[in-house]
């Protein structure tokens, strides 16, 4: 079957670093996406990983291990505006390349 | 450069009614995907349109149908509305039907079924 697991909620302090994990089980794999969604707004693209390793983009980095079915999103120098839901999505190559979405991790950044 | 636009932003319907939601993709994009997002859930894929044809479909009943026009805009139709259809309906556009396409989402239509 297909399954994406992420923690439901996380809290962190402004200026700190937080790691949001995502594990997946799909019949195939053709890339993993991270999206950010502020309350009441549309998701916005953060990162895409298809090969193992770390992709760095400013304060945000995303890591992928295909053999472990595991990814994480790393947010550095947290700001209050980073309070949002972070969605992990996997493109399932074995399922007509559909995007399978996790339920999202709600991150609260406290002062 | 206009992003993805959706209309209406909010809609209230009663059970059994029909609804049509509209989406205009980002300039330069030709593929439109529709998602249903219930409160506190991740987006659930409904279907994708490319070249005016439904290319992929998620696990939604036939009450959910769609259309793509020559200008790449799209409509989502839901017939015989149920209370459980209450959700945020998101439209996402991308260029081409092949991955890895980065999705650009519209702000969504909040549908309430009473």
gemmi code that builds the backbone of each chain (N, CA, C; Angstrom):
import gemmi

chains = {
    "A": [
        ("UNK", (0.816, -1.194, 0.000), (0.000, 0.000, 0.000), (0.849, 1.242, 0.000)),
        ("UNK", (0.188, 2.367, 0.021), (0.902, 3.646, 0.012), (0.707, 4.305, 1.357)),
        ("UNK", (1.755, 4.856, 1.916), (1.665, 5.497, 3.202), (2.767, 6.533, 3.356)),
        ("UNK", (2.394, 7.703, 3.854), (3.337, 8.759, 4.167), (3.135, 9.112, 5.628)),
        ("UNK", (4.191, 9.072, 6.421), (4.093, 9.382, 7.843), (4.918, 10.598, 8.199)),
        ("UNK", (4.287, 11.523, 8.899), (4.965, 12.711, 9.418), (4.422, 12.957, 10.818)),
        ("UNK", (5.235, 13.608, 11.678), (4.676, 13.975, 12.985), (3.551, 14.978, 12.780)),
        ("UNK", (2.566, 14.921, 13.649), (1.399, 15.794, 13.517), (1.728, 17.235, 13.893)),
        ("UNK", (2.452, 17.393, 14.994), (2.757, 18.737, 15.486), (4.186, 18.808, 16.002)),
        ("UNK", (4.792, 19.986, 15.875), (6.102, 20.247, 16.453), (6.134, 21.700, 16.927)),
        ("UNK", (6.925, 21.943, 17.940), (7.131, 23.314, 18.393), (8.621, 23.579, 18.468)),
        ("UNK", (9.008, 24.815, 18.231), (10.415, 25.201, 18.283), (10.500, 26.678, 18.662)),
        ("UNK", (11.714, 27.098, 18.961), (11.928, 28.478, 19.398), (12.558, 29.293, 18.272)),
        ("UNK", (12.181, 30.526, 18.201), (12.746, 31.445, 17.209), (14.274, 31.411, 17.264)),
        ("UNK", (14.906, 31.315, 16.099), (16.358, 31.273, 16.021), (16.953, 29.882, 16.085)),
        ("UNK", (16.151, 28.911, 16.454), (16.635, 27.530, 16.600), (16.592, 26.790, 15.261)),
        ("UNK", (16.943, 25.502, 15.330), (16.888, 24.615, 14.165), (15.852, 23.529, 14.450)),
        ("UNK", (15.069, 23.164, 13.439), (14.096, 22.088, 13.612), (14.173, 21.139, 12.424)),
        ("UNK", (13.997, 19.857, 12.702), (14.017, 18.830, 11.653), (12.667, 18.139, 11.621)),
        ("UNK", (12.037, 18.140, 10.470), (10.738, 17.496, 10.288), (10.956, 16.240, 9.451)),
        ("UNK", (10.617, 15.100, 10.020), (10.856, 13.824, 9.348), (9.648, 13.357, 8.544)),
        ("UNK", (9.943, 12.584, 7.520), (8.893, 11.994, 6.684), (9.351, 10.600, 6.265)),
        ("UNK", (8.553, 9.597, 6.537), (8.841, 8.252, 6.049), (7.741, 7.843, 5.088)),
        ("UNK", (8.112, 7.066, 4.098), (7.127, 6.723, 3.088), (7.232, 5.259, 2.685)),
        ("UNK", (6.087, 4.744, 2.259), (6.014, 3.401, 1.685), (5.148, 3.500, 0.449)),
        ("UNK", (5.763, 3.352, -0.697), (5.016, 3.415, -1.948), (5.474, 2.267, -2.839)),
        ("UNK", (4.692, 1.948, -3.833), (5.035, 0.833, -4.722), (6.179, 1.203, -5.658)),
        ("UNK", (6.419, 2.486, -5.821), (7.530, 2.964, -6.626), (7.928, 4.337, -6.131)),
        ("UNK", (9.012, 4.855, -6.634), (9.455, 6.178, -6.191), (9.970, 6.972, -7.374)),
        ("UNK", (9.463, 8.190, -7.482), (9.921, 9.061, -8.551), (10.028, 10.495, -8.057)),
        ("UNK", (10.493, 10.657, -6.827), (10.732, 11.999, -6.306), (9.923, 12.309, -5.067)),
        ("UNK", (10.479, 13.153, -4.222), (9.815, 13.567, -2.979), (9.813, 15.085, -2.909)),
        ("UNK", (8.664, 15.636, -2.550), (8.474, 17.081, -2.487), (8.165, 17.501, -1.057)),
        ("UNK", (8.602, 18.695, -0.706), (8.162, 19.353, 0.529), (7.452, 20.655, 0.137)),
        ("UNK", (6.276, 20.850, 0.755), (5.509, 22.065, 0.551), (5.234, 22.708, 1.907)),
        ("UNK", (5.135, 24.024, 1.908), (4.765, 24.781, 3.104), (3.357, 25.328, 2.910)),
        ("UNK", (2.539, 25.213, 3.938), (1.177, 25.744, 3.829), (0.833, 26.533, 5.082)),
        ("UNK", (0.688, 27.845, 4.929), (0.220, 28.671, 6.028), (-1.287, 28.506, 6.148)),
        ("UNK", (-1.780, 28.690, 7.356), (-3.211, 28.496, 7.629), (-4.043, 29.348, 6.687)),
        ("UNK", (-5.008, 28.698, 6.034), (-5.906, 29.415, 5.145), (-5.318, 29.774, 3.795)),
        ("UNK", (-4.108, 29.300, 3.525), (-3.476, 29.621, 2.244), (-3.153, 28.352, 1.465)),
        ("UNK", (-2.759, 28.530, 0.215), (-2.395, 27.396, -0.626), (-0.987, 26.907, -0.287)),
        ("UNK", (-0.700, 25.635, -0.523), (0.673, 25.131, -0.350), (1.620, 25.806, -1.335)),
        ("UNK", (2.842, 26.027, -0.887), (3.874, 26.565, -1.767), (5.068, 25.615, -1.767)),
        ("UNK", (5.664, 25.446, -2.925), (6.765, 24.508, -3.131), (8.001, 24.936, -2.344)),
        ("UNK", (8.630, 23.981, -1.651), (9.878, 24.245, -0.939), (11.057, 23.517, -1.584)),
        ("UNK", (10.899, 22.200, -1.815), (12.050, 21.444, -2.289), (11.618, 20.178, -3.004)),
        ("UNK", (12.567, 19.639, -3.774), (12.347, 18.393, -4.507), (13.621, 17.563, -4.423)),
        ("UNK", (13.487, 16.293, -4.023), (14.622, 15.360, -3.980), (14.268, 14.126, -4.785)),
        ("UNK", (15.180, 13.704, -5.646), (14.986, 12.444, -6.356), (16.184, 11.523, -6.154)),
        ("UNK", (17.351, 12.100, -5.833), (18.547, 11.324, -5.528), (18.873, 11.439, -4.045)),
        ("UNK", (19.579, 10.454, -3.521), (19.965, 10.471, -2.114), (20.862, 11.665, -1.829)),
        ("UNK", (20.689, 12.201, -0.638), (21.572, 13.277, -0.221), (20.810, 14.494, 0.222)),
        ("UNK", (21.577, 15.545, 0.448), (21.049, 16.783, 0.997), (20.975, 17.856, -0.080)),
        ("UNK", (19.820, 18.503, -0.160), (19.632, 19.648, -1.046), (19.465, 20.884, -0.174)),
        ("UNK", (20.340, 21.856, -0.338), (20.276, 23.044, 0.497), (19.776, 24.229, -0.307)),
        ("UNK", (18.870, 24.974, 0.325), (18.298, 26.148, -0.324), (18.055, 27.201, 0.740)),
        ("UNK", (19.071, 28.012, 0.993), (18.945, 29.050, 2.001), (18.802, 28.461, 3.392)),
        ("UNK", (17.798, 28.912, 4.122), (17.588, 28.409, 5.487), (16.985, 27.012, 5.497)),
        ("UNK", (16.481, 26.565, 4.354), (15.821, 25.267, 4.291), (16.711, 24.252, 3.571)),
        ("UNK", (16.747, 23.027, 4.098), (17.450, 21.932, 3.447), (16.561, 20.707, 3.488)),
        ("UNK", (16.691, 19.854, 2.490), (15.915, 18.616, 2.484), (16.848, 17.458, 2.176)),
        ("UNK", (16.639, 16.369, 2.902), (17.485, 15.177, 2.793), (16.628, 13.993, 2.354)),
        ("UNK", (17.238, 13.111, 1.580), (16.534, 11.911, 1.122), (17.422, 10.682, 1.237)),
        ("UNK", (16.835, 9.596, 1.739), (17.452, 8.278, 1.686), (16.419, 7.341, 1.085)),
        ("UNK", (16.618, 6.961, -0.140), (15.646, 6.104, -0.828), (15.627, 4.688, -0.253)),
        ("UNK", (16.795, 4.189, 0.161), (16.848, 2.825, 0.696), (16.079, 2.718, 2.010)),
        ("UNK", (16.021, 3.823, 2.747), (15.305, 3.824, 4.028), (13.888, 4.378, 3.898)),
        ("UNK", (13.519, 4.857, 2.739), (12.194, 5.459, 2.588), (12.019, 6.627, 3.535)),
        ("UNK", (12.995, 7.504, 3.559), (13.053, 8.528, 4.609), (13.540, 9.855, 4.045)),
        ("UNK", (12.920, 10.916, 4.528), (13.345, 12.259, 4.182), (13.194, 13.149, 5.398)),
        ("UNK", (13.932, 14.222, 5.437), (13.670, 15.250, 6.431), (13.829, 16.627, 5.821)),
        ("UNK", (13.106, 17.549, 6.411), (13.207, 18.966, 6.063), (13.844, 19.664, 7.260)),
        ("UNK", (14.925, 20.370, 7.017), (15.652, 21.059, 8.080), (15.457, 22.560, 7.925)),
        ("UNK", (14.973, 23.195, 8.962), (14.766, 24.631, 8.938), (15.713, 25.269, 9.950)),
        ("UNK", (16.570, 26.157, 9.476), (17.544, 26.818, 10.331), (17.119, 28.252, 10.622)),
        ("UNK", (17.682, 28.803, 11.688), (17.426, 30.204, 12.060), (15.928, 30.510, 11.985)),
        ("UNK", (15.169, 29.726, 12.712), (13.721, 29.815, 12.641), (13.216, 31.227, 12.875)),
        ("UNK", (12.200, 31.579, 12.094), (11.526, 32.855, 12.235), (10.050, 32.598, 12.526)),
        ("UNK", (9.410, 33.593, 13.108), (7.995, 33.429, 13.458), (7.166, 33.079, 12.232)),
        ("UNK", (7.539, 33.628, 11.086), (6.765, 33.387, 9.868), (6.890, 31.949, 9.367)),
        ("UNK", (7.805, 31.179, 9.966), (7.933, 29.771, 9.585), (6.845, 28.903, 10.224)),
        ("UNK", (6.052, 29.484, 11.099), (4.925, 28.749, 11.679), (3.938, 28.424, 10.560)),
        ("UNK", (3.780, 27.140, 10.288), (2.970, 26.700, 9.154), (2.880, 25.185, 9.202)),
        ("UNK", (2.134, 24.633, 8.261), (2.097, 23.191, 8.087), (3.073, 22.819, 6.980)),
        ("UNK", (3.836, 21.748, 7.189), (4.821, 21.309, 6.206), (4.386, 19.939, 5.684)),
        ("UNK", (4.151, 19.896, 4.386), (3.595, 18.706, 3.745), (4.673, 17.965, 2.966)),
        ("UNK", (4.764, 16.668, 3.201), (5.656, 15.793, 2.466), (4.818, 15.067, 1.417)),
        ("UNK", (5.290, 15.008, 0.191), (4.553, 14.331, -0.874), (5.525, 13.500, -1.706)),
        ("UNK", (5.133, 12.286, -2.035), (5.974, 11.374, -2.808), (5.288, 11.040, -4.123)),
        ("UNK", (6.054, 11.119, -5.194), (5.504, 10.696, -6.484), (5.729, 9.202, -6.599)),
        ("UNK", (4.623, 8.467, -6.744), (4.656, 7.013, -6.758), (4.778, 6.533, -8.199)),
        ("UNK", (5.986, 6.099, -8.575), (6.217, 5.662, -9.948), (5.388, 4.442, -10.293)),
        ("UNK", (5.046, 3.650, -9.266), (4.268, 2.449, -9.515), (2.775, 2.679, -9.531)),
        ("UNK", (2.356, 3.895, -9.336), (0.930, 4.207, -9.259), (0.618, 5.328, -10.239)),
        ("UNK", (1.070, 5.133, -11.458), (0.828, 6.117, -12.506), (1.391, 7.488, -12.145)),
        ("UNK", (2.446, 7.472, -11.364), (3.180, 8.689, -11.001), (2.326, 9.689, -10.235)),
        ("UNK", (1.368, 9.211, -9.479), (0.554, 10.125, -8.692), (1.335, 10.617, -7.492)),
        ("UNK", (0.993, 11.822, -7.059), (1.570, 12.378, -5.838), (0.780, 11.866, -4.646)),
        ("UNK", (1.471, 11.248, -3.703), (0.839, 10.791, -2.474), (1.257, 11.771, -1.380)),
        ("UNK", (0.282, 12.347, -0.682), (0.560, 13.399, 0.289), (0.471, 12.877, 1.720)),
        ("UNK", (1.375, 13.378, 2.553), (1.242, 13.166, 3.987), (0.201, 14.116, 4.548)),
        ("UNK", (-0.112, 13.944, 5.819), (-1.130, 14.783, 6.450), (-0.586, 16.141, 6.857)),
        ("UNK", (0.734, 16.279, 6.842), (1.345, 17.553, 7.190), (1.776, 17.609, 8.642)),
        ("UNK", (2.815, 18.374, 8.890), (3.314, 18.626, 10.243), (3.085, 20.084, 10.565)),
        ("UNK", (2.313, 20.349, 11.598), (2.040, 21.720, 12.006), (3.155, 22.201, 12.916)),
        ("UNK", (3.932, 23.170, 12.459), (5.057, 23.712, 13.216), (4.680, 25.044, 13.841)),
        ("UNK", (4.878, 25.143, 15.139), (4.653, 26.402, 15.852), (5.994, 26.934, 16.314)),
        ("UNK", (6.338, 28.144, 15.881), (7.583, 28.781, 16.296), (7.254, 29.804, 17.368)),
        ("UNK", (7.825, 29.624, 18.538), (7.562, 30.501, 19.672), (8.703, 31.495, 19.875)),
        ("UNK", (8.382, 32.688, 20.368), (9.434, 33.694, 20.592), (10.347, 33.312, 21.742)),
    ],
    "B": [
        ("UNK", (2.797, 38.821, -13.739), (2.501, 37.443, -14.106), (1.511, 36.875, -13.086)),
        ("UNK", (0.289, 36.630, -13.546), (-0.726, 36.123, -12.624), (-0.405, 34.681, -12.296)),
        ("UNK", (-0.601, 34.334, -11.028), (-0.435, 32.953, -10.633), (-1.699, 32.183, -10.944)),
        ("UNK", (-1.901, 31.107, -10.202), (-3.096, 30.287, -10.384), (-4.277, 31.001, -9.724)),
        ("UNK", (-5.343, 31.170, -10.456), (-6.504, 31.833, -9.884), (-7.685, 30.871, -9.851)),
        ("UNK", (-8.433, 30.927, -8.762), (-9.593, 30.061, -8.592), (-10.799, 30.906, -8.223)),
        ("UNK", (-11.958, 30.432, -8.675), (-13.196, 31.110, -8.296), (-14.309, 30.088, -8.135)),
        ("UNK", (-15.268, 30.359, -7.242), (-15.236, 31.431, -6.255), (-14.302, 31.086, -5.097)),
        ("UNK", (-14.117, 32.008, -4.173), (-13.261, 31.732, -3.024), (-14.023, 30.954, -1.956)),
        ("UNK", (-15.294, 31.242, -1.835), (-16.135, 30.540, -0.870), (-17.473, 30.207, -1.522)),
        ("UNK", (-18.055, 29.094, -1.076), (-19.313, 28.649, -1.654), (-20.076, 27.841, -0.606)),
        ("UNK", (-21.366, 28.113, -0.506), (-22.217, 27.334, 0.398), (-23.308, 26.685, -0.427)),
        ("UNK", (-23.434, 25.373, -0.284), (-24.438, 24.611, -1.014), (-25.180, 23.696, -0.048)),
        ("UNK", (-26.276, 23.130, -0.505), (-26.999, 22.148, 0.299), (-26.855, 20.766, -0.325)),
        ("UNK", (-27.111, 19.756, 0.477), (-27.000, 18.377, 0.003), (-27.836, 18.151, -1.257)),
        ("UNK", (-27.262, 17.414, -2.189), (-27.974, 17.095, -3.412), (-27.752, 18.084, -4.544)),
        ("UNK", (-27.260, 19.272, -4.201), (-27.020, 20.257, -5.246), (-25.756, 19.921, -6.039)),
        ("UNK", (-25.546, 20.695, -7.088), (-24.381, 20.543, -7.945), (-23.541, 21.809, -7.843)),
        ("UNK", (-22.230, 21.679, -8.027), (-21.352, 22.836, -7.933), (-20.286, 22.782, -9.033)),
        ("UNK", (-19.902, 23.954, -9.509), (-18.824, 24.061, -10.495), (-17.771, 25.031, -9.974)),
        ("UNK", (-16.556, 24.566, -9.910), (-15.433, 25.389, -9.476), (-14.533, 25.640, -10.672)),
        ("UNK", (-13.903, 26.816, -10.688), (-13.116, 27.201, -11.851), (-11.676, 27.506, -11.484)),
        ("UNK", (-10.793, 27.285, -12.461), (-9.367, 27.476, -12.230), (-8.692, 27.964, -13.508)),
        ("UNK", (-7.874, 28.991, -13.358), (-7.026, 29.437, -14.464), (-5.576, 29.200, -14.077)),
        ("UNK", (-4.825, 28.451, -14.884), (-3.452, 28.119, -14.504), (-2.512, 29.310, -14.630)),
        ("UNK", (-1.369, 29.146, -14.039), (-0.298, 30.147, -14.140), (0.098, 30.279, -15.613)),
        ("UNK", (0.481, 31.485, -16.001), (0.889, 31.735, -17.373), (2.019, 30.796, -17.780)),
        ("UNK", (1.868, 30.147, -18.928), (2.892, 29.224, -19.411), (2.662, 27.779, -18.991)),
        ("UNK", (1.699, 27.561, -18.127), (1.393, 26.203, -17.673), (0.239, 25.629, -18.483)),
        ("UNK", (0.308, 24.302, -18.711), (-0.717, 23.668, -19.530), (-1.392, 22.491, -18.833)),
        ("UNK", (-0.976, 22.214, -17.621), (-1.512, 21.067, -16.884), (-2.185, 21.543, -15.608)),
        ("UNK", (-3.361, 21.024, -15.365), (-4.115, 21.417, -14.168), (-4.481, 20.175, -13.371)),
        ("UNK", (-4.204, 20.227, -12.084), (-4.575, 19.141, -11.170), (-5.517, 19.701, -10.110)),
        ("UNK", (-6.467, 18.905, -9.704), (-7.429, 19.301, -8.664), (-7.223, 18.437, -7.427)),
        ("UNK", (-7.295, 19.081, -6.267), (-7.119, 18.405, -4.992), (-8.253, 18.793, -4.043)),
        ("UNK", (-8.600, 17.864, -3.177), (-9.542, 18.132, -2.083), (-8.755, 18.088, -0.783)),
        ("UNK", (-8.877, 19.123, 0.032), (-8.168, 19.148, 1.304), (-9.150, 19.386, 2.439)),
        ("UNK", (-9.376, 18.337, 3.226), (-10.221, 18.480, 4.412), (-9.401, 19.136, 5.507)),
        ("UNK", (-10.081, 19.702, 6.477), (-9.413, 20.418, 7.569), (-8.441, 19.490, 8.294)),
        ("UNK", (-7.191, 19.926, 8.425), (-6.198, 19.133, 9.138), (-5.641, 17.960, 8.359)),
        ("UNK", (-5.979, 17.863, 7.080), (-5.498, 16.758, 6.242), (-4.600, 17.287, 5.128)),
        ("UNK", (-3.835, 16.386, 4.533), (-3.086, 16.746, 3.345), (-4.000, 16.742, 2.129)),
        ("UNK", (-3.563, 17.355, 1.042), (-4.385, 17.353, -0.173), (-4.589, 15.932, -0.706)),
        ("UNK", (-5.792, 15.654, -1.173), (-6.117, 14.372, -1.805), (-6.327, 14.623, -3.297)),
        ("UNK", (-5.598, 13.892, -4.115), (-5.634, 14.085, -5.563), (-6.978, 13.637, -6.140)),
        ("UNK", (-7.592, 14.514, -6.909), (-8.867, 14.181, -7.552), (-8.606, 13.724, -8.978)),
        ("UNK", (-8.070, 14.620, -9.800), (-7.675, 14.273, -11.170), (-6.783, 15.347, -11.755)),
        ("UNK", (-6.194, 14.999, -12.905), (-5.291, 15.897, -13.614), (-5.720, 15.997, -15.074)),
        ("UNK", (-5.652, 17.210, -15.615), (-5.998, 17.434, -17.016), (-4.791, 17.970, -17.769)),
        ("UNK", (-4.590, 17.398, -18.938), (-3.509, 17.823, -19.823), (-3.995, 17.642, -21.243)),
        ("UNK", (-3.798, 18.642, -22.064), (-4.268, 18.602, -23.455), (-5.754, 18.279, -23.521)),
        ("UNK", (-6.494, 18.889, -22.619), (-7.962, 18.805, -22.584), (-8.484, 17.405, -22.283)),
        ("UNK", (-7.611, 16.551, -21.758), (-8.051, 15.199, -21.410), (-7.700, 14.883, -19.953)),
        ("UNK", (-8.517, 14.067, -19.336), (-8.214, 13.589, -17.993), (-7.112, 12.543, -18.097)),
        ("UNK", (-5.962, 12.838, -17.492), (-4.803, 11.953, -17.641), (-4.650, 11.010, -16.467)),
        ("UNK", (-5.004, 11.469, -15.285), (-4.896, 10.647, -14.091), (-6.112, 10.930, -13.230)),
        ("UNK", (-6.475, 9.951, -12.410), (-7.614, 10.133, -11.521), (-7.320, 9.479, -10.185)),
        ("UNK", (-7.704, 10.139, -9.121), (-7.584, 9.587, -7.788), (-8.812, 8.774, -7.423)),
        ("UNK", (-8.938, 8.425, -6.153), (-10.039, 7.575, -5.696), (-11.274, 8.398, -5.348)),
        ("UNK", (-11.815, 9.048, -6.327), (-13.036, 9.834, -6.138), (-14.133, 9.274, -7.024)),
        ("UNK", (-15.380, 9.324, -6.548), (-16.489, 8.767, -7.332), (-16.765, 9.590, -8.587)),
        ("UNK", (-17.598, 9.007, -9.432), (-17.934, 9.658, -10.700), (-18.697, 10.963, -10.519)),
        ("UNK", (-19.171, 11.215, -9.298), (-19.847, 12.505, -9.039), (-18.885, 13.679, -9.283)),
        ("UNK", (-17.606, 13.368, -9.210), (-16.569, 14.377, -9.450), (-16.148, 14.276, -10.914)),
        ("UNK", (-16.350, 15.339, -11.649), (-15.951, 15.348, -13.051), (-15.285, 16.677, -13.362)),
        ("UNK", (-14.625, 16.720, -14.495), (-13.913, 17.947, -14.815), (-13.847, 18.199, -16.296)),
        ("UNK", (-13.209, 19.301, -16.590), (-13.052, 19.674, -17.998), (-11.868, 20.623, -18.096)),
        ("UNK", (-11.161, 20.548, -19.216), (-10.117, 21.537, -19.499), (-10.407, 22.165, -20.844)),
        ("UNK", (-10.275, 23.450, -20.913), (-10.586, 24.208, -22.116), (-9.317, 24.467, -22.939)),
        ("UNK", (-9.489, 24.875, -24.191), (-8.303, 25.118, -25.044), (-7.328, 26.144, -24.471)),
        ("UNK", (-7.812, 27.055, -23.638), (-6.904, 28.049, -23.036), (-6.266, 27.522, -21.747)),
        ("UNK", (-6.420, 26.222, -21.496), (-5.838, 25.498, -20.356), (-6.593, 25.699, -19.046)),
        ("UNK", (-7.568, 26.582, -18.996), (-8.344, 26.717, -17.767), (-9.161, 25.450, -17.554)),
        ("UNK", (-9.648, 25.286, -16.338), (-10.309, 24.023, -16.014), (-11.487, 24.256, -15.084)),
        ("UNK", (-12.394, 23.324, -15.112), (-13.528, 23.303, -14.194), (-13.588, 21.975, -13.466)),
        ("UNK", (-14.035, 22.050, -12.221), (-14.319, 20.855, -11.428), (-15.803, 20.886, -11.124)),
        ("UNK", (-16.506, 19.823, -11.467), (-17.931, 19.703, -11.196), (-18.173, 18.595, -10.180)),
        ("UNK", (-19.020, 18.886, -9.211), (-19.405, 17.861, -8.251), (-20.920, 17.797, -8.228)),
        ("UNK", (-21.466, 16.628, -8.511), (-22.917, 16.421, -8.512), (-23.377, 15.773, -7.214)),
        ("UNK", (-24.668, 15.913, -6.943), (-25.279, 15.245, -5.787), (-24.427, 15.428, -4.532)),
        ("UNK", (-24.197, 16.657, -4.162), (-23.299, 16.986, -3.054), (-23.693, 16.280, -1.759)),
        ("UNK", (-22.668, 15.827, -1.046), (-22.820, 15.218, 0.267), (-22.162, 16.117, 1.312)),
        ("UNK", (-22.571, 15.937, 2.558), (-21.967, 16.726, 3.632), (-20.446, 16.544, 3.656)),
        ("UNK", (-19.998, 15.335, 3.355), (-18.572, 15.016, 3.381), (-17.773, 15.665, 2.277)),
        ("UNK", (-18.467, 16.315, 1.340), (-17.749, 17.023, 0.274), (-17.268, 18.390, 0.739)),
        ("UNK", (-17.658, 18.782, 1.925), (-17.204, 20.070, 2.478), (-15.689, 20.020, 2.662)),
        ("UNK", (-14.989, 20.926, 2.012), (-13.519, 20.917, 2.049), (-12.998, 22.123, 1.290)),
        ("UNK", (-11.684, 22.280, 1.337), (-11.003, 23.261, 0.497), (-10.599, 22.551, -0.792)),
        ("UNK", (-11.014, 23.092, -1.921), (-10.667, 22.501, -3.206), (-9.562, 23.342, -3.842)),
        ("UNK", (-8.435, 22.688, -4.030), (-7.254, 23.361, -4.552), (-7.003, 22.972, -6.000)),
        ("UNK", (-6.648, 23.967, -6.775), (-6.222, 23.737, -8.148), (-4.723, 23.996, -8.205)),
        ("UNK", (-4.004, 23.150, -8.884), (-2.563, 23.323, -9.038), (-2.206, 23.224, -10.512)),
        ("UNK", (-1.336, 24.100, -10.970), (-0.926, 24.029, -12.367), (0.566, 23.724, -12.471)),
        ("UNK", (0.950, 23.190, -13.608), (2.346, 22.858, -13.867), (2.555, 22.856, -15.379)),
        ("UNK", (3.808, 22.713, -15.745), (4.123, 22.698, -17.179), (4.354, 21.264, -17.607)),
        ("UNK", (3.539, 20.766, -18.485), (3.693, 19.407, -18.975), (3.154, 18.388, -17.992)),
        ("UNK", (2.971, 17.176, -18.460), (2.398, 16.127, -17.614), (3.461, 15.215, -17.052)),
        ("UNK", (4.724, 15.423, -17.414), (5.782, 14.544, -16.940), (6.448, 15.125, -15.700)),
        ("UNK", (6.785, 14.275, -14.733), (7.505, 14.757, -13.565), (8.944, 15.071, -13.924)),
        ("UNK", (9.703, 15.809, -13.149), (9.245, 16.357, -11.881), (8.635, 17.734, -12.079)),
        ("UNK", (7.338, 17.814, -11.996), (6.750, 19.122, -12.141), (6.480, 19.734, -10.773)),
        ("UNK", (6.895, 20.973, -10.655), (6.644, 21.707, -9.439), (5.246, 22.292, -9.546)),
        ("UNK", (4.433, 22.025, -8.555), (3.060, 22.484, -8.586), (2.936, 23.891, -8.027)),
        ("UNK", (2.156, 24.697, -8.701), (1.795, 26.018, -8.206), (0.308, 25.963, -7.871)),
        ("UNK", (-0.007, 26.243, -6.635), (-1.381, 26.122, -6.177), (-2.099, 27.463, -6.208)),
        ("UNK", (-3.392, 27.387, -6.470), (-4.261, 28.531, -6.263), (-4.644, 28.619, -4.799)),
        ("UNK", (-5.359, 29.672, -4.441), (-5.745, 29.878, -3.043), (-6.902, 28.997, -2.613)),
        ("UNK", (-7.534, 28.351, -3.576), (-8.556, 27.381, -3.235), (-9.957, 27.945, -3.185)),
        ("UNK", (-10.912, 27.038, -3.247), (-12.329, 27.361, -3.048), (-12.802, 26.600, -1.822)),
        ("UNK", (-13.272, 27.315, -0.832), (-13.789, 26.683, 0.376), (-15.261, 26.349, 0.158)),
        ("UNK", (-15.568, 25.076, 0.063), (-16.936, 24.619, -0.178), (-17.542, 24.102, 1.125)),
        ("UNK", (-18.684, 24.632, 1.469), (-19.422, 24.156, 2.639), (-20.738, 23.577, 2.155)),
        ("UNK", (-21.008, 22.327, 2.526), (-22.255, 21.669, 2.156), (-23.097, 21.511, 3.419)),
        ("UNK", (-24.293, 22.098, 3.399), (-25.141, 22.087, 4.585), (-26.286, 21.079, 4.447)),
    ],
}
model = gemmi.Model(1)
for chain_id, residues in chains.items():
    chain = gemmi.Chain(chain_id)
    for i, (resn, *xyz) in enumerate(residues, 1):
        res = gemmi.Residue()
        res.name, res.seqid = resn, gemmi.SeqId(i, " ")
        for name, pos in zip(("N", "CA", "C"), xyz):
            atom = gemmi.Atom()
            atom.name, atom.element = name, gemmi.Element(name[0])
            atom.pos, atom.b_iso = gemmi.Position(*pos), 0.0
            res.add_atom(atom)
        chain.add_residue(res)
    model.add_chain(chain)
structure = gemmi.Structure()
structure.add_model(model)
structure.setup_entities()
